[in-house]
Amino acid sequence: MFGKAKVLSRKQVKEICSIFKCQKNEFVARKFEDGYLVSVRSKEYRVKFSEGFSPKIVYAKEVQRVAKK
């Protein structure tokens, strides 16, 4: 069987859960440009992590959705 490729490490998942106060199955993350696009509770955030052994969120900003016509 084929495994799903992991986008985030366990420490990054734990950091997202602590910042956004959610469980690990309540958000979706995708690689986006130089960071990640995280969807939590029908809102999207652009998130960047620090480098190193213990990654911390250094940038988190809500992204406005644009509806297609």
N, C-alpha and C positions, 0 to 999 in steps of 0.2 A: 504494500500500500504506500501511497505517497503522503508525506506529512505536509502540513501547511507551513509555509515559510514564516518565521517570526519577524515581525516588524520592530517590536519593542523588547527590551530586556526585562527581566523580572523587576529590577530596581526602578526602571523607568515607569513600569505599570504601577508600582507601589507609590511612586511620587505623584503620578497623575491622580490616583485614587485619593491621596491625602490632600492635594490642592483643591480638587473639584468635589470632594466629599461624595464619592460614589464607590460602587463595587467594581471589581475587574470585568464583570460581564455587562456593565451598564454603559460602556463607551466603545467607540470605534476609532482606530488611529490609522492614518495612511501617511506614507512618506510624501512630503510636499516641499519642493525646492530645497532649501537648506535646513528644514526642520520637519515638523509633523503637523498634520491637520487632524484635530481631535474633535469628535462629535459627542457631546454629552447633553442629554435632556433637550433635544431639538435645537441646540445651539452649536455653532462650530467655532473652534479656537485654533489659532495658529500658535504652536508651542515650539520652543527651542530649549534644548538641554545643554548643560555644561559638559565639558569633556572631563574624563578622568574615571577613577574607580567608582565613585559614588555620584552618579549624575543628579543634578538638581535642575529644576525648571528656572531658567533665567529670563524667559520671555513668554508671556501668555496674553494674547489679545483676541477679543471676539471679532469674528469675521462676519460681515453682513452678507447675507445671501442675495443674489440677484436672480429674479425670476426670468425665465426665457419667455419670449412672446411668440 
